[in-house]
Amino acid sequence: MRPFTFHYGPSVLSGSDGAEGLVELLPEGRCLFVTDDALLSLGLPDRWLAAMRERCEVAMFSAVEADPSLETLLAAVEVGRRHDVTHVVGFGGGSPMDVAKLAAYLLGSGDVLDEIWGVELAKGQGLPLSLVPTTAGTGSEATPISVITVEGGTKLAVNARALTAKWALLDPTLTIGLPRHVTAATGIDAIVHAVEAYTSARLKNPVSDALAREALRLLSANLLTACNEPANLEARSAMLLGAHLAGVAFSNAPVAGVHALAYPLGGIHHLPHGLSNALMLRHVLQHNSEVARDDYAELAEILAPDCAGQGSQAKCAGLINRLDQLATDSGLALRLRDHGVPEGDIPMLAQEAMKQQRLLVNNPCPIDEADARRLYEAAW
């Protein structure tokens, strides 16, 4: 066994009484509560805010959009500074949690943002942070990564252990009201996290492998139930745990080509991140299939135990087909043209994907600009 390092991430509180549990965990002082206006209008944070306000003063920041911008991040930091907050809670999907993570770090450390883009350049101390996911997909509550969209639609990331939350609160009741297409897209996002962690070229290790396999088992077995029976709390709980485990896995064995090619679709065309991953999943896995065949074959048995007697090539093809069918059965349309992406944008998308070298370096098989064009063409 080759040497490896593994970081487990935040402490976890799981259950349907998360709001009450959070109150017991909060430190003294004012709290910056980061969410988005859509969740606020639905009243989803109301129970949590009411419980928190019995303990502390809350400074609200709800102007987080999908693929949050640099301006949004800086506005959140300004609210935190103006109210002299001592801790931060991020409540929502990946976007509010990403803003909360980086805002908490900047507020506590005083670091200059332009000096910490990249991997492990943020070495200061952020404010205490708790994260509450309302989708079962991003795993952002588990990761030390914050992705921000800057000028031109380019996505930059801070990836450093200093961004890790102190607590992750997994309350499945928060995911029950999700529309089917959100459940589907975020579920596929989590599945991609598990698959890419399992095949990560640089930092794959036995602990992340174990978490990725269990995540894939939970997610693949429960995605369609969660889509078809949205009030099924058992399926929702399994999805939320699976997404979290996948998040811990890819925090240590980082994601790769699927994400690299998905990011321009979000940054330029504003497609939801999970949908963008679903659109590129089959094509990148096929590109990787010869190099990663044995790993894909191992994962295939999780989705299709009846393939155990087949050869690795058949298992590999079976995994790709099963994942594609799972995405289709969940209700997602899997062609770029279905989502308004012009064919003429493919060269630009390929150029933008090449900016994601921090992800491409993890891919089991190299992807250059010509490969990216070919993969986008296949997805179109």
Order of alpha helices (4+ residues) and beta strands (2+ residues): beta-alpha-beta-alpha-alpha-beta-alpha-beta-alpha-beta-beta-beta-beta-beta-alpha-alpha-alpha-alpha-alpha-alpha-alpha-alpha-alpha-alpha
